[in-house]
Amino acid sequence: MDASELTMRLLDDPRLSDALLGELDAGDYGSTARLRARWLLCDALAIAPGEIIRDATFQTAARELEKAGDPASARAMTELAKTGAEITTASREWSGRYSGRPQTASEWADAALLSSGRVTRQVPPQPATGVDGARYESATLSASSGRGATEIVLVTTSARTTEIVKPFGSARDRDEWVNDRLRGREGTIASWEIAQCRTTREEQVLAWALRQGDGVAATGGGWNPGKFTSHLRSEIFAAWAAASKASGGRPDLDAVEDALERRMLRAPWWGSLEVGGRDGVAATGYLHRLVQTGVSTPQAIRATQWLIREDREAAAQQRAAWRTEPGSPDRAARHAVRPDEQPAPALTAIRHRV
C-alpha cells in the first residue's frame, strides 16, 4: 500500500483515525501502544500477511493528511512511522535465531531413526499444535528385531528438528503426555513427570528462571538461553530478561507479561502464527503454566547440565568440520549449516535419552 492510498482510506473513514488515536492515547503514546495501533490499522485495511508498510509511507501519508486538513490522522501516521525500526529488528532476530545452529548428538540419533523405516506415523497425519508452538504427532517405533513396537511422540520444533520422545508404557500414557501439552490447556505442566526430552528440559530451565528470578545462572550457568529450540521459549526468556533489567532485580509477573506482549506485537507475521497470534493470549497462557509448575533445584541443575553437554558436543563437532573444510570462510561469513551438510558425530557421542 502506497502513501496516497493510505491517505485516501483514512480520509474516507474518520472512525479509523479515531480508533488509532484512542489506542495511542490509552497507551500514553508509548512503543507498545504504537505497535497495537499499527496492527489495528493493518487489520482494518486488510493488509496481506507479510506486507510491511514502511516508515517512509507513514511519513508521506502524514504530510498529505496535514495538507488535506486532517491533523489528527496526520499525528497518528507520524506515531506509526516510529515502529518500522523495531519491526525490522525483530524480523531479523526471528529469522536468524537458528542460523548456524548445529545438530546435537541426540538430534542426529533421532534423524537416523526417522530415516530407518522403523517409525510409523498415523495415516493421515494428525499433528497437533503444542503450548510452545511445536507440532506434536503420535507414532510408533518398531523394535530393531522387528518384534513389537513402542509408542512415541514426534515433536517438530522451531529449530526445524524433529525430536523423538520415548518411551511410553502405553498409548494412553503417550496421549496424556500430548494432551497435557496442547495449546489452550491450563494449570501446571504434568508431562514433565511422564517423559523427559530436550523440550521438557528447556522448559524446566525457563521455569526456574521465571520462578527464582535469578536466571539460568542459578542452575549452574554455562548454557546459553539463546539455544532454546522454541521461538516462544526464546521470546518468553527475552521478555523476562528485559523486565529484570528494567526493574533492576526480580521482576513481577505483570512486568514480564507486558514485555512479552510487546515482543508478540513486534513478531513477524509467520512467527505470530506459530506462537498463537499477535494478541499474546497463547504466549501468556504458556508463561502462566511455566510459572505455576514447580522445579526443584536438583531438577533444574540436571536439565541445565544435560543441555550444556549436548550443545557443547554439537559445537565441537561443528568447529571440527570447519577446521577440516578447505578454504573455510570467516565466522562472520558462515551460513547456517544444514543437517545434510554437517558431519554426523561419532557413534560414541550418541547417548540414549534417559
C-alpha positions in Angstrom: 0.0 0.0 0.0 1.4 3.4 -1.0 1.1 6.7 0.8 -1.7 8.0 -1.5 -3.9 5.0 -1.0 -3.3 5.1 2.8 -4.2 8.8 2.8 -7.4 8.2 0.9 -8.5 5.3 3.2 -8.0 7.4 6.3 -9.9 10.4 4.8 -12.7 8.2 3.8 -13.1 6.6 7.2 -12.7 9.1 10.1 -13.6 6.4 12.6 -10.4 4.6 11.8 -8.3 7.6 12.7 -10.3 7.9 15.9 -9.6 4.3 16.8 -5.9 4.7 16.1 -5.7 7.8 18.3 -7.7 6.1 21.0 -5.2 3.2 21.1 -2.3 5.6 21.2 -3.9 7.8 23.9 -4.7 4.7 26.0 -1.0 3.7 26.0 0.3 7.2 26.5 1.9 7.1 23.0 4.4 4.5 24.2 6.1 1.9 22.0 3.6 -0.8 22.8 0.7 1.5 22.1 2.2 2.4 18.7 2.6 -1.3 17.8 -1.0 -2.0 18.8 -2.2 0.9 16.7 -0.1 -0.3 13.7 -1.7 -3.7 13.8 -5.1 -2.2 14.3 -4.6 -0.3 11.1 -3.3 -3.3 9.2 -6.3 -5.4 10.2 -8.7 -2.6 9.3 -7.2 -2.2 5.9 -6.9 -6.0 5.4 -3.1 -5.7 4.7 -1.9 -9.0 3.4 0.4 -11.1 5.8 4.0 -10.3 5.1 3.3 -6.9 3.6 5.0 -4.2 5.6 4.1 -0.6 5.4 7.4 1.3 5.6 8.1 4.3 7.8 8.5 6.5 4.8 5.0 5.6 3.7 3.6 6.7 7.0 5.6 9.9 6.9 4.4 10.8 3.4 0.8 10.0 4.4 1.2 12.3 7.4 2.2 15.2 5.2 -0.6 14.5 2.8 -3.1 14.3 5.6 -1.9 17.6 7.0 -2.3 19.3 3.7 -5.8 17.8 3.4 -6.8 19.4 6.7 -6.8 16.3 8.9 -4.1 16.9 11.5 -5.4 14.2 13.8 -4.8 11.4 11.2 -1.5 13.0 10.4 -0.5 12.8 14.0 -1.4 9.1 14.1 0.7 8.4 11.0 3.6 10.3 12.5 3.5 8.0 15.5 3.2 4.8 13.4 6.3 5.9 11.4 8.3 5.2 14.7 7.6 1.5 14.6 9.4 0.4 11.5 12.9 0.0 13.0 11.6 -2.2 15.8 9.6 -4.4 13.4 12.6 -4.8 11.1 14.9 -5.6 14.0 12.5 -8.2 15.4 12.1 -9.8 11.9 15.9 -10.3 11.7 16.1 -11.7 15.2 13.4 -14.3 14.5 14.8 -15.2 11.0 18.3 -15.6 12.2 17.6 -17.3 15.5 18.7 -20.7 14.4 21.2 -19.7 11.7 24.3 -21.8 12.1 22.8 -24.0 14.8 24.5 -27.4 14.7 22.6 -30.7 15.1 23.2 -32.3 18.5 24.0 -35.9 19.1 20.5 -36.7 20.2 19.1 -35.0 17.2 21.3 -37.0 14.9 20.2 -40.2 16.6 16.5 -39.2 16.1 17.1 -38.4 12.5 18.7 -41.8 12.0 15.6 -43.5 13.5 13.3 -41.4 11.3 15.1 -42.5 8.2 15.4 -46.1 9.3 11.9 -47.1 8.3 11.1 -48.1 11.9 8.9 -45.1 12.6 5.2 -45.5 11.7 3.2 -42.3 11.6 -0.6 -42.0 11.7 -2.4 -42.1 8.4 -3.5 -39.5 7.7 -1.0 -37.5 9.8 -2.7 -35.7 12.7 -0.2 -33.3 14.2 -1.4 -31.0 17.0 -0.1 -27.6 17.9 1.5 -27.5 21.3 1.6 -24.9 24.0 5.1 -24.0 22.9 4.2 -23.7 19.2 5.8 -27.0 18.3 3.9 -29.7 16.3 3.2 -32.9 18.2 2.4 -36.2 16.3 1.8 -39.6 17.8 3.6 -42.5 16.2 5.1 -45.9 16.9 8.7 -47.2 16.8 9.2 -50.8 15.9 11.9 -52.8 17.7 15.2 -53.4 15.8 14.4 -57.1 16.0 11.1 -56.4 14.2 9.1 -57.8 17.1 6.9 -55.3 18.9 6.7 -51.6 18.8 7.0 -48.6 21.3 4.6 -45.7 21.5 6.4 -42.4 20.7 5.7 -38.8 20.0 7.4 -36.7 17.3 8.0 -33.1 18.2 8.8 -30.8 15.3 10.4 -27.6 16.8 11.0 -24.1 15.7 14.7 -25.1 15.1 13.4 -27.5 12.4 14.4 -30.5 14.3 12.2 -33.5 15.0 12.6 -34.9 18.4 11.5 -38.5 19.2 10.1 -38.6 22.7 10.1 -42.1 24.3 9.5 -44.4 26.0 5.8 -44.5 26.9 4.4 -47.5 28.6 1.1 -47.4 26.7 -0.8 -45.4 24.1 -2.7 -43.9 27.0 0.4 -42.6 28.6 1.5 -41.1 25.2 -1.9 -39.5 24.7 -1.9 -38.0 28.2 1.6 -36.5 27.5 0.5 -34.9 24.3 -2.9 -33.7 25.6 -1.1 -32.0 28.6 1.0 -30.0 26.1 -1.7 -28.8 23.8 -2.4 -25.1 23.3 -5.3 -23.9 25.4 -4.6 -26.1 28.4 -4.3 -24.5 31.8 -2.6 -25.4 35.1 0.8 -27.0 35.8 2.7 -28.9 33.1 2.3 -32.5 34.2 4.1 -34.0 31.2 7.5 -33.4 32.8 6.8 -36.4 35.1 5.8 -38.7 32.3 8.7 -38.5 29.8 11.8 -36.3 29.5 13.3 -34.8 26.4 15.1 -31.7 25.2 11.8 -29.8 25.1 10.9 -30.5 28.7 14.4 -29.8 29.9 14.4 -26.4 28.2 11.0 -25.7 30.0 12.5 -26.7 33.3 15.4 -24.2 32.9 13.0 -21.5 31.8 10.5 -22.2 34.6 13.4 -22.0 37.1 14.4 -18.6 35.8 10.8 -17.3 35.9 10.2 -18.6 39.5 13.5 -17.9 41.1 14.2 -14.6 39.4 17.9 -15.0 39.1 18.1 -16.6 35.6 19.8 -19.6 34.2 22.9 -18.8 36.2 21.0 -20.1 39.3 21.1 -23.6 37.8 24.9 -23.6 37.5 25.2 -21.4 34.4 27.1 -22.1 31.2 24.1 -22.7 29.0 23.1 -20.0 26.5 19.3 -19.4 26.7 19.5 -18.4 23.0 19.7 -22.1 22.3 16.0 -22.7 23.1 14.6 -24.8 20.2 11.3 -22.9 20.5 10.7 -19.3 19.3 8.2 -18.9 22.1 10.5 -20.1 24.8 13.1 -17.7 23.4 10.7 -14.8 23.5 9.5 -15.6 27.0 13.1 -15.6 28.3 13.9 -12.4 26.4 10.8 -10.8 28.0 11.9 -12.0 31.5 15.4 -10.6 30.8 14.0 -7.2 29.7 11.7 -7.0 32.7 14.6 -7.9 35.0 16.8 -5.2 33.5 14.0 -2.6 33.8 13.3 -3.4 37.4 16.9 -3.8 38.5 16.1 -7.1 40.1 13.5 -9.8 40.2 10.5 -8.7 38.1 6.9 -9.4 38.9 4.7 -11.4 36.6 2.8 -8.4 35.3 6.1 -6.8 34.1 7.1 -10.0 32.3 3.6 -10.2 30.7 3.9 -6.6 29.5 7.3 -7.2 28.0 6.0 -10.4 26.3 3.0 -8.6 24.9 5.3 -6.1 23.2 7.5 -8.9 21.8 4.5 -10.6 20.4 3.3 -7.4 18.7 6.7 -7.0 17.0 6.9 -10.6 15.8 6.9 -11.3 12.0 3.6 -12.5 10.6 4.9 -16.1 10.2 6.2 -16.1 13.8 2.9 -14.8 15.2 1.2 -17.7 13.5 3.5 -20.2 15.3 3.1 -18.6 18.7 -0.7 -18.3 18.6 -1.2 -14.7 17.4 -0.2 -11.1 18.0 -2.6 -10.7 20.8 -0.3 -12.7 23.1 -3.1 -14.8 24.7 -1.5 -18.1 23.8 2.0 -16.9 24.8 0.8 -15.5 28.1 -1.0 -18.8 28.7 2.3 -20.7 28.3 4.1 -18.2 30.5 1.5 -18.8 33.3 1.8 -22.6 33.0 5.6 -22.4 33.3 5.3 -20.2 36.4 2.8 -22.5 38.0 4.9 -25.6 37.6 7.4 -26.2 40.4 11.0 -27.0 39.5 13.4 -28.3 42.2 17.0 -27.2 42.4 18.4 -30.6 41.5 15.9 -30.9 38.6 16.9 -27.6 37.2 20.6 -28.4 37.5 20.2 -31.8 35.8 18.3 -30.2 33.0 20.9 -27.4 32.5 23.8 -29.9 32.6 22.2 -32.1 30.0 21.7 -29.1 27.7 25.2 -27.9 28.2 26.6 -31.3 27.4 24.5 -31.7 24.2 25.2 -28.3 22.8 29.0 -28.2 23.6 29.5 -31.5 21.8 27.5 -30.3 18.8 29.5 -27.1 18.7 32.8 -29.0 18.9 31.7 -31.2 16.0 30.8 -28.1 14.0 34.2 -26.5 14.7 36.0 -29.7 13.8 34.1 -29.7 10.4 35.1 -26.1 9.8 38.8 -26.7 10.6 38.9 -29.6 8.1 37.0 -27.8 5.4 39.3 -26.3 2.7 39.0 -22.5 2.4 36.7 -22.3 5.4 35.2 -18.8 5.5 35.4 -16.4 8.3 32.9 -16.8 11.1 31.0 -13.7 10.1 30.5 -15.0 6.6 29.4 -18.5 7.6 25.9 -19.6 6.6 23.6 -21.9 8.5 24.8 -25.5 8.5 22.1 -27.7 7.2 21.8 -31.3 8.7 22.9 -32.7 5.3 26.0 -30.5 5.3 27.1 -31.3 8.8 29.1 -34.4 9.5 27.4 -36.9 11.8 29.0 -37.2 15.3 31.0 -40.2 16.3 28.7 -43.0 17.5 30.3 -42.8 20.9 28.8 -39.3 21.2 25.2 -40.5 20.7 23.7 -41.2 24.1 20.3 -42.7 24.6 17.8 -40.4 26.2 17.0 -41.1 29.8 
